Amino acid sequence: KISDSLANTYLRGHDMLYMVFSGTIKDGKTEEFYRDIAAVSQKLTLQHDKAVVYQWHRDEENANRFFLNEQWESVEDLHAHFETLYKAFGPAKPTERLPSKILDYLDEARVNFYQTVG
């Protein structure tokens, strides 16, 4: 779950919001996930949202593992991105931030926020 308060807290004193969404895709769903979720969200995000960086990556040793590198200028831009995802993939479960259709492909998922060093 991506916490708005965590994102807002993170942005205090930082110029950008850097985050990585990573996880493991359920067996037998890998190609479908990359085609129907990763490729579609990549295209829609780059067309409609204000992502500074939005790039999916597939693990070279285990195609079921992925990460999505994201960089946003503001929490508002990230919230607008979620609206794009909801239009494309449907609503989220009450306790989650991402659409259920995305999470249904995954055995595990996590979001980490990062800050620049130096």
C-alpha positions, -999 to 999 in steps of 0.1 A, spaced: 0 0 0 14 34 -9 7 58 20 -1 94 11 14 105 44 46 85 37 48 102 3 41 136 17 66 131 45 92 119 21 88 150 -2 95 174 27 130 185 19 133 166 -13 130 179 -49 115 148 -64 96 117 -54 117 86 -62 101 52 -59 105 16 -69 75 -7 -72 87 -43 -73 73 -78 -69 69 -113 -81 44 -123 -108 24 -155 -102 36 -186 -122 19 -188 -156 10 -151 -157 44 -136 -166 39 -129 -203 3 -118 -198 14 -94 -170 42 -77 -191 18 -75 -221 -14 -64 -204 -2 -45 -174 34 -33 -178 32 -24 -215 -3 -8 -212 6 12 -181 39 23 -196 21 36 -227 -7 54 -209 16 69 -183 39 84 -208 10 97 -228 -12 111 -200 9 116 -168 37 138 -158 62 111 -149 99 122 -150 108 85 -151 85 55 -155 103 24 -167 95 -13 -162 124 -38 -157 123 -76 -160 148 -96 -139 173 -113 -163 175 -145 -141 139 -148 -131 113 -133 -155 87 -135 -127 105 -107 -108 102 -71 -119 107 -36 -108 92 -3 -119 114 27 -116 93 59 -110 102 95 -105 76 122 -99 79 159 -93 50 160 -68 25 138 -48 -2 154 -69 14 141 -101 15 106 -85 -21 109 -75 -30 118 -111 -11 88 -123 -33 66 -100 -64 80 -117 -50 70 -150 -44 34 -137 -80 33 -123 -94 43 -157 -74 16 -174 -75 -13 -149 -105 -6 -126 -107 2 -89 -84 -7 -60 -95 -28 -31 -104 -7 0 -71 -14 17 -49 -10 -13 -38 18 -36 -32 -1 -68 -60 -15 -90 -71 -50 -80 -65 -62 -116 -28 -54 -112 -24 -69 -78 -42 -101 -89 -12 -110 -111 12 -108 -82 24 -131 -54 41 -102 -37 46 -65 -42 62 -37 -24 70 0 -28 101 17 -16 109 54 -16 144 66 -22 164 98 -18 194 110 -38 228 108 -22 254 134 -25 
